[in-house]
Structures are given as structure tokens and as C-alpha cells.
Amino acid sequence: MPIYEFKCADCDHVFEVMGSYAEREKGHACPKCGSTNVKQAISLFSAKPPSSW
Ligand SMILES: [Zn+2]
């Protein structure tokens, strides 16, 4: 199962989301500060960034 890494733009907290492609596409909130201003970091399963960027 792929793991997606997200970084919060507000508090710089990095967290991981495990799940499907649909899971990645959903909006995620920072577990630390609750902000939805998060950016996806590089997937641990893929060397190249997703084409949807
Ligand atoms: Zn945060």
C-alpha cells in the first residue's frame, strides 16, 4: 500500500497518509495544528512526482 507524505505549510509538521490514490486526492488536515494548508511531499513508493502536479 502506498504511503503519501504531506507537509503542513503552517507549522511544517510532516505526516504520512497511507492509502489508495483516492485517499491521496482527498484533502488532508494537519494532525498537529488542524490546518488544511498542506502540501504533498514525495511519495515513498515513487521516485518521480505524480503527473497531477
Ligand atoms: Zn500544521
mmCIF file of the protein (N, C-alpha, C, O) and its ligand, coordinates in Angstrom:
data_MODEL
# 
_entry.id   MODEL 
# 
loop_
_entity.id 
_entity.type 
_entity.pdbx_number_of_molecules 
1 polymer     1 
2 non-polymer 1 
# 
_entity_poly.entity_id                      1 
_entity_poly.type                           'polypeptide(L)' 
_entity_poly.nstd_linkage                   no 
_entity_poly.nstd_monomer                   no 
_entity_poly.pdbx_seq_one_letter_code       MPIYEFKCADCDHVFEVMGSYAEREKGHACPKCGSTNVKQAISLFSAKPPSSW 
_entity_poly.pdbx_seq_one_letter_code_can   MPIYEFKCADCDHVFEVMGSYAEREKGHACPKCGSTNVKQAISLFSAKPPSSW 
_entity_poly.pdbx_strand_id                 A 
# 
loop_
_entity_poly_seq.entity_id 
_entity_poly_seq.num 
_entity_poly_seq.mon_id 
_entity_poly_seq.hetero 
1 1  MET n 
1 2  PRO n 
1 3  ILE n 
1 4  TYR n 
1 5  GLU n 
1 6  PHE n 
1 7  LYS n 
1 8  CYS n 
1 9  ALA n 
1 10 ASP n 
1 11 CYS n 
1 12 ASP n 
1 13 HIS n 
1 14 VAL n 
1 15 PHE n 
1 16 GLU n 
1 17 VAL n 
1 18 MET n 
1 19 GLY n 
1 20 SER n 
1 21 TYR n 
1 22 ALA n 
1 23 GLU n 
1 24 ARG n 
1 25 GLU n 
1 26 LYS n 
1 27 GLY n 
1 28 HIS n 
1 29 ALA n 
1 30 CYS n 
1 31 PRO n 
1 32 LYS n 
1 33 CYS n 
1 34 GLY n 
1 35 SER n 
1 36 THR n 
1 37 ASN n 
1 38 VAL n 
1 39 LYS n 
1 40 GLN n 
1 41 ALA n 
1 42 ILE n 
1 43 SER n 
1 44 LEU n 
1 45 PHE n 
1 46 SER n 
1 47 ALA n 
1 48 LYS n 
1 49 PRO n 
1 50 PRO n 
1 51 SER n 
1 52 SER n 
1 53 TRP n 
# 
loop_
_struct_asym.id 
_struct_asym.entity_id 
A 1 
B 2 
# 
loop_
_chem_comp.id 
_chem_comp.type 
_chem_comp.mon_nstd_flag 
ALA 'L-peptide linking' y 
ARG 'L-peptide linking' y 
ASN 'L-peptide linking' y 
ASP 'L-peptide linking' y 
CYS 'L-peptide linking' y 
GLN 'L-peptide linking' y 
GLU 'L-peptide linking' y 
GLY 'peptide linking'   y 
HIS 'L-peptide linking' y 
ILE 'L-peptide linking' y 
LEU 'L-peptide linking' y 
LYS 'L-peptide linking' y 
MET 'L-peptide linking' y 
PHE 'L-peptide linking' y 
PRO 'L-peptide linking' y 
SER 'L-peptide linking' y 
THR 'L-peptide linking' y 
TRP 'L-peptide linking' y 
TYR 'L-peptide linking' y 
VAL 'L-peptide linking' y 
ZN  non-polymer         . 
# 
_pdbx_entity_nonpoly.entity_id   2 
_pdbx_entity_nonpoly.name        ? 
_pdbx_entity_nonpoly.comp_id     ZN 
# 
_pdbx_nonpoly_scheme.asym_id         B 
_pdbx_nonpoly_scheme.entity_id       2 
_pdbx_nonpoly_scheme.mon_id          ZN 
_pdbx_nonpoly_scheme.ndb_seq_num     1 
_pdbx_nonpoly_scheme.pdb_seq_num     101 
_pdbx_nonpoly_scheme.auth_seq_num    101 
_pdbx_nonpoly_scheme.pdb_mon_id      ZN 
_pdbx_nonpoly_scheme.auth_mon_id     ZN 
_pdbx_nonpoly_scheme.pdb_strand_id   A 
_pdbx_nonpoly_scheme.pdb_ins_code    . 
# 
loop_
_atom_site.group_PDB 
_atom_site.id 
_atom_site.type_symbol 
_atom_site.label_atom_id 
_atom_site.label_alt_id 
_atom_site.label_comp_id 
_atom_site.label_asym_id 
_atom_site.label_entity_id 
_atom_site.label_seq_id 
_atom_site.pdbx_PDB_ins_code 
_atom_site.Cartn_x 
_atom_site.Cartn_y 
_atom_site.Cartn_z 
_atom_site.occupancy 
_atom_site.B_iso_or_equiv 
_atom_site.pdbx_formal_charge 
_atom_site.auth_seq_id 
_atom_site.auth_comp_id 
_atom_site.auth_asym_id 
_atom_site.auth_atom_id 
_atom_site.pdbx_PDB_model_num 
ATOM   1   N  N  . MET A 1 1  ? 0.848  -1.211 0.000   1.00 0.00 ? 1   MET A N  1 
ATOM   2   C  CA . MET A 1 1  ? 0.000  0.000  0.000   1.00 0.00 ? 1   MET A CA 1 
ATOM   3   C  C  . MET A 1 1  ? 0.871  1.245  0.000   1.00 0.00 ? 1   MET A C  1 
ATOM   4   O  O  . MET A 1 1  ? 1.798  1.366  0.801   1.00 0.00 ? 1   MET A O  1 
ATOM   5   N  N  . PRO A 1 2  ? 0.572  2.152  -0.889  1.00 0.00 ? 2   PRO A N  1 
ATOM   6   C  CA . PRO A 1 2  ? 1.414  3.345  -0.978  1.00 0.00 ? 2   PRO A CA 1 
ATOM   7   C  C  . PRO A 1 2  ? 1.260  4.253  0.233   1.00 0.00 ? 2   PRO A C  1 
ATOM   8   O  O  . PRO A 1 2  ? 0.210  4.304  0.873   1.00 0.00 ? 2   PRO A O  1 
ATOM   9   N  N  . ILE A 1 3  ? 2.316  4.951  0.517   1.00 0.00 ? 3   ILE A N  1 
ATOM   10  C  CA . ILE A 1 3  ? 2.294  5.919  1.614   1.00 0.00 ? 3   ILE A CA 1 
ATOM   11  C  C  . ILE A 1 3  ? 2.571  7.296  1.017   1.00 0.00 ? 3   ILE A C  1 
ATOM   12  O  O  . ILE A 1 3  ? 3.536  7.485  0.276   1.00 0.00 ? 3   ILE A O  1 
ATOM   13  N  N  . TYR A 1 4  ? 1.724  8.234  1.348   1.00 0.00 ? 4   TYR A N  1 
ATOM   14  C  CA . TYR A 1 4  ? 1.912  9.594  0.861   1.00 0.00 ? 4   TYR A CA 1 
ATOM   15  C  C  . TYR A 1 4  ? 2.347  10.468 2.023   1.00 0.00 ? 4   TYR A C  1 
ATOM   16  O  O  . TYR A 1 4  ? 1.821  10.388 3.133   1.00 0.00 ? 4   TYR A O  1 
ATOM   17  N  N  . GLU A 1 5  ? 3.318  11.295 1.726   1.00 0.00 ? 5   GLU A N  1 
ATOM   18  C  CA . GLU A 1 5  ? 3.847  12.162 2.759   1.00 0.00 ? 5   GLU A CA 1 
ATOM   19  C  C  . GLU A 1 5  ? 3.362  13.592 2.510   1.00 0.00 ? 5   GLU A C  1 
ATOM   20  O  O  . GLU A 1 5  ? 3.457  14.117 1.400   1.00 0.00 ? 5   GLU A O  1 
ATOM   21  N  N  . PHE A 1 6  ? 2.850  14.193 3.556   1.00 0.00 ? 6   PHE A N  1 
ATOM   22  C  CA . PHE A 1 6  ? 2.370  15.558 3.450   1.00 0.00 ? 6   PHE A CA 1 
ATOM   23  C  C  . PHE A 1 6  ? 3.122  16.444 4.420   1.00 0.00 ? 6   PHE A C  1 
ATOM   24  O  O  . PHE A 1 6  ? 3.570  16.015 5.484   1.00 0.00 ? 6   PHE A O  1 
ATOM   25  N  N  . LYS A 1 7  ? 3.244  17.701 4.011   1.00 0.00 ? 7   LYS A N  1 
ATOM   26  C  CA . LYS A 1 7  ? 3.878  18.666 4.905   1.00 0.00 ? 7   LYS A CA 1 
ATOM   27  C  C  . LYS A 1 7  ? 2.946  19.847 5.104   1.00 0.00 ? 7   LYS A C  1 
ATOM   28  O  O  . LYS A 1 7  ? 2.412  20.404 4.145   1.00 0.00 ? 7   LYS A O  1 
ATOM   29  N  N  . CYS A 1 8  ? 2.759  20.219 6.351   1.00 0.00 ? 8   CYS A N  1 
ATOM   30  C  CA . CYS A 1 8  ? 1.893  21.335 6.674   1.00 0.00 ? 8   CYS A CA 1 
ATOM   31  C  C  . CYS A 1 8  ? 2.622  22.641 6.386   1.00 0.00 ? 8   CYS A C  1 
ATOM   32  O  O  . CYS A 1 8  ? 3.751  22.851 6.830   1.00 0.00 ? 8   CYS A O  1 
ATOM   33  N  N  . ALA A 1 9  ? 1.956  23.513 5.634   1.00 0.00 ? 9   ALA A N  1 
ATOM   34  C  CA . ALA A 1 9  ? 2.582  24.785 5.278   1.00 0.00 ? 9   ALA A CA 1 
ATOM   35  C  C  . ALA A 1 9  ? 2.539  25.769 6.443   1.00 0.00 ? 9   ALA A C  1 
ATOM   36  O  O  . ALA A 1 9  ? 3.253  26.772 6.439   1.00 0.00 ? 9   ALA A O  1 
ATOM   37  N  N  . ASP A 1 10 ? 1.712  25.484 7.427   1.00 0.00 ? 10  ASP A N  1 
ATOM   38  C  CA . ASP A 1 10 ? 1.571  26.407 8.551   1.00 0.00 ? 10  ASP A CA 1 
ATOM   39  C  C  . ASP A 1 10 ? 2.553  26.126 9.673   1.00 0.00 ? 10  ASP A C  1 
ATOM   40  O  O  . ASP A 1 10 ? 3.139  27.051 10.235  1.00 0.00 ? 10  ASP A O  1 
ATOM   41  N  N  . CYS A 1 11 ? 2.738  24.846 10.004  1.00 0.00 ? 11  CYS A N  1 
ATOM   42  C  CA . CYS A 1 11 ? 3.606  24.530 11.141  1.00 0.00 ? 11  CYS A CA 1 
ATOM   43  C  C  . CYS A 1 11 ? 4.778  23.625 10.747  1.00 0.00 ? 11  CYS A C  1 
ATOM   44  O  O  . CYS A 1 11 ? 5.570  23.227 11.602  1.00 0.00 ? 11  CYS A O  1 
ATOM   45  N  N  . ASP A 1 12 ? 4.888  23.302 9.457   1.00 0.00 ? 12  ASP A N  1 
ATOM   46  C  CA . ASP A 1 12 ? 5.986  22.471 8.949   1.00 0.00 ? 12  ASP A CA 1 
ATOM   47  C  C  . ASP A 1 12 ? 5.976  21.044 9.474   1.00 0.00 ? 12  ASP A C  1 
ATOM   48  O  O  . ASP A 1 12 ? 6.972  20.328 9.370   1.00 0.00 ? 12  ASP A O  1 
ATOM   49  N  N  . HIS A 1 13 ? 4.865  20.642 10.027  1.00 0.00 ? 13  HIS A N  1 
ATOM   50  C  CA . HIS A 1 13 ? 4.756  19.268 10.501  1.00 0.00 ? 13  HIS A CA 1 
ATOM   51  C  C  . HIS A 1 13 ? 4.604  18.328 9.302   1.00 0.00 ? 13  HIS A C  1 
ATOM   52  O  O  . HIS A 1 13 ? 3.783  18.567 8.417   1.00 0.00 ? 13  HIS A O  1 
ATOM   53  N  N  . VAL A 1 14 ? 5.397  17.267 9.283   1.00 0.00 ? 14  VAL A N  1 
ATOM   54  C  CA . VAL A 1 14 ? 5.306  16.283 8.208   1.00 0.00 ? 14  VAL A CA 1 
ATOM   55  C  C  . VAL A 1 14 ? 4.577  15.052 8.719   1.00 0.00 ? 14  VAL A C  1 
ATOM   56  O  O  . VAL A 1 14 ? 4.896  14.518 9.781   1.00 0.00 ? 14  VAL A O  1 
ATOM   57  N  N  . PHE A 1 15 ? 3.588  14.611 7.942   1.00 0.00 ? 15  PHE A N  1 
ATOM   58  C  CA . PHE A 1 15 ? 2.848  13.420 8.349   1.00 0.00 ? 15  PHE A CA 1 
ATOM   59  C  C  . PHE A 1 15 ? 2.588  12.557 7.134   1.00 0.00 ? 15  PHE A C  1 
ATOM   60  O  O  . PHE A 1 15 ? 2.663  13.009 5.992   1.00 0.00 ? 15  PHE A O  1 
ATOM   61  N  N  . GLU A 1 16 ? 2.278  11.296 7.413   1.00 0.00 ? 16  GLU A N  1 
ATOM   62  C  CA . GLU A 1 16 ? 2.081  10.347 6.323   1.00 0.00 ? 16  GLU A CA 1 
ATOM   63  C  C  . GLU A 1 16 ? 0.643  9.873  6.266   1.00 0.00 ? 16  GLU A C  1 
ATOM   64  O  O  . GLU A 1 16 ? -0.028 9.700  7.284   1.00 0.00 ? 16  GLU A O  1 
ATOM   65  N  N  . VAL A 1 17 ? 0.199  9.671  5.040   1.00 0.00 ? 17  VAL A N  1 
ATOM   66  C  CA . VAL A 1 17 ? -1.142 9.137  4.827   1.00 0.00 ? 17  VAL A CA 1 
ATOM   67  C  C  . VAL A 1 17 ? -1.000 7.850  4.034   1.00 0.00 ? 17  VAL A C  1 
ATOM   68  O  O  . VAL A 1 17 ? -0.420 7.831  2.948   1.00 0.00 ? 17  VAL A O  1 
ATOM   69  N  N  . MET A 1 18 ? -1.534 6.786  4.588   1.00 0.00 ? 18  MET A N  1 
ATOM   70  C  CA . MET A 1 18 ? -1.447 5.511  3.918   1.00 0.00 ? 18  MET A CA 1 
ATOM   71  C  C  . MET A 1 18 ? -2.772 5.232  3.219   1.00 0.00 ? 18  MET A C  1 
ATOM   72  O  O  . MET A 1 18 ? -3.835 5.377  3.823   1.00 0.00 ? 18  MET A O  1 
ATOM   73  N  N  . GLY A 1 19 ? -2.718 4.837  1.965   1.00 0.00 ? 19  GLY A N  1 
ATOM   74  C  CA . GLY A 1 19 ? -3.976 4.517  1.313   1.00 0.00 ? 19  GLY A CA 1 
ATOM   75  C  C  . GLY A 1 19 ? -3.907 4.562  -0.193  1.00 0.00 ? 19  GLY A C  1 
ATOM   76  O  O  . GLY A 1 19 ? -2.833 4.611  -0.793  1.00 0.00 ? 19  GLY A O  1 
ATOM   77  N  N  . SER A 1 20 ? -5.060 4.544  -0.773  1.00 0.00 ? 20  SER A N  1 
ATOM   78  C  CA . SER A 1 20 ? -5.203 4.460  -2.210  1.00 0.00 ? 20  SER A CA 1 
ATOM   79  C  C  . SER A 1 20 ? -4.957 5.816  -2.871  1.00 0.00 ? 20  SER A C  1 
ATOM   80  O  O  . SER A 1 20 ? -4.702 6.823  -2.209  1.00 0.00 ? 20  SER A O  1 
ATOM   81  N  N  . TYR A 1 21 ? -5.043 5.801  -4.189  1.00 0.00 ? 21  TYR A N  1 
ATOM   82  C  CA . TYR A 1 21 ? -4.926 7.043  -4.941  1.00 0.00 ? 21  TYR A CA 1 
ATOM   83  C  C  . TYR A 1 21 ? -6.013 8.022  -4.523  1.00 0.00 ? 21  TYR A C  1 
ATOM   84  O  O  . TYR A 1 21 ? -5.758 9.216  -4.370  1.00 0.00 ? 21  TYR A O  1 
ATOM   85  N  N  . ALA A 1 22 ? -7.234 7.507  -4.338  1.00 0.00 ? 22  ALA A N  1 
ATOM   86  C  CA . ALA A 1 22 ? -8.353 8.356  -3.933  1.00 0.00 ? 22  ALA A CA 1 
ATOM   87  C  C  . ALA A 1 22 ? -8.082 8.998  -2.582  1.00 0.00 ? 22  ALA A C  1 
ATOM   88  O  O  . ALA A 1 22 ? -8.483 10.132 -2.322  1.00 0.00 ? 22  ALA A O  1 
ATOM   89  N  N  . GLU A 1 23 ? -7.396 8.250  -1.733  1.00 0.00 ? 23  GLU A N  1 
ATOM   90  C  CA . GLU A 1 23 ? -7.051 8.764  -0.411  1.00 0.00 ? 23  GLU A CA 1 
ATOM   91  C  C  . GLU A 1 23 ? -6.092 9.944  -0.530  1.00 0.00 ? 23  GLU A C  1 
ATOM   92  O  O  . GLU A 1 23 ? -6.182 10.921 0.215   1.00 0.00 ? 23  GLU A O  1 
ATOM   93  N  N  . ARG A 1 24 ? -5.191 9.829  -1.467  1.00 0.00 ? 24  ARG A N  1 
ATOM   94  C  CA . ARG A 1 24 ? -4.222 10.895 -1.682  1.00 0.00 ? 24  ARG A CA 1 
ATOM   95  C  C  . ARG A 1 24 ? -4.892 12.163 -2.181  1.00 0.00 ? 24  ARG A C  1 
ATOM   96  O  O  . ARG A 1 24 ? -4.512 13.273 -1.808  1.00 0.00 ? 24  ARG A O  1 
ATOM   97  N  N  . GLU A 1 25 ? -5.906 11.979 -3.040  1.00 0.00 ? 25  GLU A N  1 
ATOM   98  C  CA . GLU A 1 25 ? -6.567 13.120 -3.658  1.00 0.00 ? 25  GLU A CA 1 
ATOM   99  C  C  . GLU A 1 25 ? -7.453 13.890 -2.688  1.00 0.00 ? 25  GLU A C  1 
ATOM   100 O  O  . GLU A 1 25 ? -7.782 15.054 -2.914  1.00 0.00 ? 25  GLU A O  1 
ATOM   101 N  N  . LYS A 1 26 ? -7.830 13.224 -1.610  1.00 0.00 ? 26  LYS A N  1 
ATOM   102 C  CA . LYS A 1 26 ? -8.680 13.902 -0.636  1.00 0.00 ? 26  LYS A CA 1 
ATOM   103 C  C  . LYS A 1 26 ? -7.896 14.990 0.077   1.00 0.00 ? 26  LYS A C  1 
ATOM   104 O  O  . LYS A 1 26 ? -6.667 14.957 0.153   1.00 0.00 ? 26  LYS A O  1 
ATOM   105 N  N  . GLY A 1 27 ? -8.635 15.946 0.592   1.00 0.00 ? 27  GLY A N  1 
ATOM   106 C  CA . GLY A 1 27 ? -7.993 16.972 1.383   1.00 0.00 ? 27  GLY A CA 1 
ATOM   107 C  C  . GLY A 1 27 ? -7.603 16.420 2.724   1.00 0.00 ? 27  GLY A C  1 
ATOM   108 O  O  . GLY A 1 27 ? -8.376 15.697 3.353   1.00 0.00 ? 27  GLY A O  1 
ATOM   109 N  N  . HIS A 1 28 ? -6.402 16.755 3.175   1.00 0.00 ? 28  HIS A N  1 
ATOM   110 C  CA . HIS A 1 28 ? -5.947 16.254 4.460   1.00 0.00 ? 28  HIS A CA 1 
ATOM   111 C  C  . HIS A 1 28 ? -5.640 17.421 5.379   1.00 0.00 ? 28  HIS A C  1 
ATOM   112 O  O  . HIS A 1 28 ? -5.139 18.461 4.952   1.00 0.00 ? 28  HIS A O  1 
ATOM   113 N  N  . ALA A 1 29 ? -5.946 17.227 6.620   1.00 0.00 ? 29  ALA A N  1 
ATOM   114 C  CA . ALA A 1 29 ? -5.669 18.255 7.610   1.00 0.00 ? 29  ALA A CA 1 
ATOM   115 C  C  . ALA A 1 29 ? -4.456 17.860 8.435   1.00 0.00 ? 29  ALA A C  1 
ATOM   116 O  O  . ALA A 1 29 ? -4.244 16.683 8.728   1.00 0.00 ? 29  ALA A O  1 
ATOM   117 N  N  . CYS A 1 30 ? -3.678 18.838 8.796   1.00 0.00 ? 30  CYS A N  1 
ATOM   118 C  CA . CYS A 1 30 ? -2.512 18.592 9.628   1.00 0.00 ? 30  CYS A CA 1 
ATOM   119 C  C  . CYS A 1 30 ? -2.953 18.052 10.983  1.00 0.00 ? 30  CYS A C  1 
ATOM   120 O  O  . CYS A 1 30 ? -3.780 18.673 11.651  1.00 0.00 ? 30  CYS A O  1 
ATOM   121 N  N  . PRO A 1 31 ? -2.417 16.906 11.404  1.00 0.00 ? 31  PRO A N  1 
ATOM   122 C  CA . PRO A 1 31 ? -2.819 16.329 12.686  1.00 0.00 ? 31  PRO A CA 1 
ATOM   123 C  C  . PRO A 1 31 ? -2.304 17.128 13.885  1.00 0.00 ? 31  PRO A C  1 
ATOM   124 O  O  . PRO A 1 31 ? -2.754 16.945 15.016  1.00 0.00 ? 31  PRO A O  1 
ATOM   125 N  N  . LYS A 1 32 ? -1.362 18.006 13.611  1.00 0.00 ? 32  LYS A N  1 
ATOM   126 C  CA . LYS A 1 32 ? -0.769 18.764 14.704  1.00 0.00 ? 32  LYS A CA 1 
ATOM   127 C  C  . LYS A 1 32 ? -1.529 20.063 14.981  1.00 0.00 ? 32  LYS A C  1 
ATOM   128 O  O  . LYS A 1 32 ? -1.877 20.364 16.123  1.00 0.00 ? 32  LYS A O  1 
ATOM   129 N  N  . CYS A 1 33 ? -1.780 20.827 13.911  1.00 0.00 ? 33  CYS A N  1 
ATOM   130 C  CA . CYS A 1 33 ? -2.427 22.129 14.107  1.00 0.00 ? 33  CYS A CA 1 
ATOM   131 C  C  . CYS A 1 33 ? -3.803 22.203 13.473  1.00 0.00 ? 33  CYS A C  1 
ATOM   132 O  O  . CYS A 1 33 ? -4.519 23.185 13.671  1.00 0.00 ? 33  CYS A O  1 
ATOM   133 N  N  . GLY A 1 34 ? -4.195 21.171 12.702  1.00 0.00 ? 34  GLY A N  1 
ATOM   134 C  CA . GLY A 1 34 ? -5.525 21.141 12.136  1.00 0.00 ? 34  GLY A CA 1 
ATOM   135 C  C  . GLY A 1 34 ? -5.677 21.917 10.848  1.00 0.00 ? 34  GLY A C  1 
ATOM   136 O  O  . GLY A 1 34 ? -6.770 21.967 10.283  1.00 0.00 ? 34  GLY A O  1 
ATOM   137 N  N  . SER A 1 35 ? -4.593 22.527 10.368  1.00 0.00 ? 35  SER A N  1 
ATOM   138 C  CA . SER A 1 35 ? -4.667 23.285 9.127   1.00 0.00 ? 35  SER A CA 1 
ATOM   139 C  C  . SER A 1 35 ? -4.840 22.357 7.921   1.00 0.00 ? 35  SER A C  1 
ATOM   140 O  O  . SER A 1 35 ? -4.316 21.243 7.888   1.00 0.00 ? 35  SER A O  1 
ATOM   141 N  N  . THR A 1 36 ? -5.585 22.849 6.940   1.00 0.00 ? 36  THR A N  1 
ATOM   142 C  CA . THR A 1 36 ? -5.717 22.080 5.700   1.00 0.00 ? 36  THR A CA 1 
ATOM   143 C  C  . THR A 1 36 ? -4.763 22.610 4.647   1.00 0.00 ? 36  THR A C  1 
ATOM   144 O  O  . THR A 1 36 ? -4.815 22.197 3.489   1.00 0.00 ? 36  THR A O  1 
ATOM   145 N  N  . ASN A 1 37 ? -3.901 23.514 5.045   1.00 0.00 ? 37  ASN A N  1 
ATOM   146 C  CA . ASN A 1 37 ? -2.915 24.088 4.133   1.00 0.00 ? 37  ASN A CA 1 
ATOM   147 C  C  . ASN A 1 37 ? -1.688 23.179 4.080   1.00 0.00 ? 37  ASN A C  1 
ATOM   148 O  O  . ASN A 1 37 ? -0.606 23.542 4.541   1.00 0.00 ? 37  ASN A O  1 
ATOM   149 N  N  . VAL A 1 38 ? -1.882 21.995 3.510   1.00 0.00 ? 38  VAL A N  1 
ATOM   150 C  CA . VAL A 1 38 ? -0.807 21.013 3.465   1.00 0.00 ? 38  VAL A CA 1 
ATOM   151 C  C  . VAL A 1 38 ? -0.395 20.739 2.024   1.00 0.00 ? 38  VAL A C  1 
ATOM   152 O  O  . VAL A 1 38 ? -1.205 20.843 1.103   1.00 0.00 ? 38  VAL A O  1 
ATOM   153 N  N  . LYS A 1 39 ? 0.857  20.393 1.848   1.00 0.00 ? 39  LYS A N  1 
ATOM   154 C  CA . LYS A 1 39 ? 1.372  20.056 0.534   1.00 0.00 ? 39  LYS A CA 1 
ATOM   155 C  C  . LYS A 1 39 ? 1.860  18.616 0.541   1.00 0.00 ? 39  LYS A C  1 
ATOM   156 O  O  . LYS A 1 39 ? 2.383  18.133 1.545   1.00 0.00 ? 39  LYS A O  1 
ATOM   157 N  N  . GLN A 1 40 ? 1.687  17.944 -0.571  1.00 0.00 ? 40  GLN A N  1 
ATOM   158 C  CA . GLN A 1 40 ? 2.183  16.583 -0.633  1.00 0.00 ? 40  GLN A CA 1 
ATOM   159 C  C  . GLN A 1 40 ? 3.677  16.596 -0.891  1.00 0.00 ? 40  GLN A C  1 
ATOM   160 O  O  . GLN A 1 40 ? 4.169  17.317 -1.759  1.00 0.00 ? 40  GLN A O  1 
ATOM   161 N  N  . ALA A 1 41 ? 4.377  15.798 -0.134  1.00 0.00 ? 41  ALA A N  1 
ATOM   162 C  CA . ALA A 1 41 ? 5.798  15.617 -0.371  1.00 0.00 ? 41  ALA A CA 1 
ATOM   163 C  C  . ALA A 1 41 ? 5.985  14.397 -1.274  1.00 0.00 ? 41  ALA A C  1 
ATOM   164 O  O  . ALA A 1 41 ? 5.016  13.814 -1.761  1.00 0.00 ? 41  ALA A O  1 
ATOM   165 N  N  . ILE A 1 42 ? 7.221  14.034 -1.481  1.00 0.00 ? 42  ILE A N  1 
ATOM   166 C  CA . ILE A 1 42 ? 7.494  12.902 -2.361  1.00 0.00 ? 42  ILE A CA 1 
ATOM   167 C  C  . ILE A 1 42 ? 6.937  11.603 -1.782  1.00 0.00 ? 42  ILE A C  1 
ATOM   168 O  O  . ILE A 1 42 ? 7.102  11.313 -0.597  1.00 0.00 ? 42  ILE A O  1 
ATOM   169 N  N  . SER A 1 43 ? 6.292  10.848 -2.619  1.00 0.00 ? 43  SER A N  1 
ATOM   170 C  CA . SER A 1 43 ? 5.794  9.538  -2.216  1.00 0.00 ? 43  SER A CA 1 
ATOM   171 C  C  . SER A 1 43 ? 6.961  8.604  -1.968  1.00 0.00 ? 43  SER A C  1 
ATOM   172 O  O  . SER A 1 43 ? 7.937  8.596  -2.718  1.00 0.00 ? 43  SER A O  1 
ATOM   173 N  N  . LEU A 1 44 ? 6.853  7.824  -0.918  1.00 0.00 ? 44  LEU A N  1 
ATOM   174 C  CA . LEU A 1 44 ? 7.923  6.882  -0.595  1.00 0.00 ? 44  LEU A CA 1 
ATOM   175 C  C  . LEU A 1 44 ? 7.987  5.728  -1.600  1.00 0.00 ? 44  LEU A C  1 
ATOM   176 O  O  . LEU A 1 44 ? 8.985  5.013  -1.689  1.00 0.00 ? 44  LEU A O  1 
ATOM   177 N  N  . PHE A 1 45 ? 6.905  5.569  -2.345  1.00 0.00 ? 45  PHE A N  1 
ATOM   178 C  CA . PHE A 1 45 ? 6.842  4.457  -3.272  1.00 0.00 ? 45  PHE A CA 1 
ATOM   179 C  C  . PHE A 1 45 ? 7.215  4.846  -4.696  1.00 0.00 ? 45  PHE A C  1 
ATOM   180 O  O  . PHE A 1 45 ? 7.349  3.978  -5.559  1.00 0.00 ? 45  PHE A O  1 
ATOM   181 N  N  . SER A 1 46 ? 7.382  6.119  -4.947  1.00 0.00 ? 46  SER A N  1 
ATOM   182 C  CA . SER A 1 46 ? 7.614  6.561  -6.310  1.00 0.00 ? 46  SER A CA 1 
ATOM   183 C  C  . SER A 1 46 ? 8.794  7.509  -6.357  1.00 0.00 ? 46  SER A C  1 
ATOM   184 O  O  . SER A 1 46 ? 8.881  8.423  -5.537  1.00 0.00 ? 46  SER A O  1 
ATOM   185 N  N  . ALA A 1 47 ? 9.699  7.313  -7.292  1.00 0.00 ? 47  ALA A N  1 
ATOM   186 C  CA . ALA A 1 47 ? 10.863 8.158  -7.427  1.00 0.00 ? 47  ALA A CA 1 
ATOM   187 C  C  . ALA A 1 47 ? 10.526 9.445  -8.165  1.00 0.00 ? 47  ALA A C  1 
ATOM   188 O  O  . ALA A 1 47 ? 11.221 10.450 -8.017  1.00 0.00 ? 47  ALA A O  1 
ATOM   189 N  N  . LYS A 1 48 ? 9.466  9.416  -8.957  1.00 0.00 ? 48  LYS A N  1 
ATOM   190 C  CA . LYS A 1 48 ? 9.090  10.616 -9.705  1.00 0.00 ? 48  LYS A CA 1 
ATOM   191 C  C  . LYS A 1 48 ? 7.799  11.195 -9.169  1.00 0.00 ? 48  LYS A C  1 
ATOM   192 O  O  . LYS A 1 48 ? 6.944  10.453 -8.685  1.00 0.00 ? 48  LYS A O  1 
ATOM   193 N  N  . PRO A 1 49 ? 7.639  12.509 -9.244  1.00 0.00 ? 49  PRO A N  1 
ATOM   194 C  CA . PRO A 1 49 ? 6.423  13.133 -8.713  1.00 0.00 ? 49  PRO A CA 1 
ATOM   195 C  C  . PRO A 1 49 ? 5.209  12.746 -9.545  1.00 0.00 ? 49  PRO A C  1 
ATOM   196 O  O  . PRO A 1 49 ? 5.336  12.466 -10.737 1.00 0.00 ? 49  PRO A O  1 
ATOM   197 N  N  . PRO A 1 50 ? 4.047  12.730 -8.934  1.00 0.00 ? 50  PRO A N  1 
ATOM   198 C  CA . PRO A 1 50 ? 2.820  12.385 -9.657  1.00 0.00 ? 50  PRO A CA 1 
ATOM   199 C  C  . PRO A 1 50 ? 2.548  13.373 -10.790 1.00 0.00 ? 50  PRO A C  1 
ATOM   200 O  O  . PRO A 1 50 ? 2.859  14.559 -10.679 1.00 0.00 ? 50  PRO A O  1 
ATOM   201 N  N  . SER A 1 51 ? 1.980  12.884 -11.850 1.00 0.00 ? 51  SER A N  1 
ATOM   202 C  CA . SER A 1 51 ? 1.750  13.737 -13.029 1.00 0.00 ? 51  SER A CA 1 
ATOM   203 C  C  . SER A 1 51 ? 0.693  14.789 -12.753 1.00 0.00 ? 51  SER A C  1 
ATOM   204 O  O  . SER A 1 51 ? 0.601  15.777 -13.481 1.00 0.00 ? 51  SER A O  1 
ATOM   205 N  N  . SER A 1 52 ? -0.112 14.593 -11.709 1.00 0.00 ? 52  SER A N  1 
ATOM   206 C  CA . SER A 1 52 ? -1.171 15.551 -11.416 1.00 0.00 ? 52  SER A CA 1 
ATOM   207 C  C  . SER A 1 52 ? -0.627 16.863 -10.877 1.00 0.00 ? 52  SER A C  1 
ATOM   208 O  O  . SER A 1 52 ? -1.396 17.808 -10.703 1.00 0.00 ? 52  SER A O  1 
ATOM   209 N  N  . TRP A 1 53 ? 0.665  16.958 -10.606 1.00 0.00 ? 53  TRP A N  1 
ATOM   210 C  CA . TRP A 1 53 ? 1.237  18.218 -10.187 1.00 0.00 ? 53  TRP A CA 1 
ATOM   211 C  C  . TRP A 1 53 ? 1.190  19.174 -11.352 1.00 0.00 ? 53  TRP A C  1 
ATOM   212 O  O  . TRP A 1 53 ? 1.626  20.319 -11.230 1.00 0.00 ? 53  TRP A O  1 
HETATM 213 ZN ZN . ZN  B 2 .  ? 0.217  22.046 10.901  1.00 0.00 2 101 ZN  A ZN 1 
# 
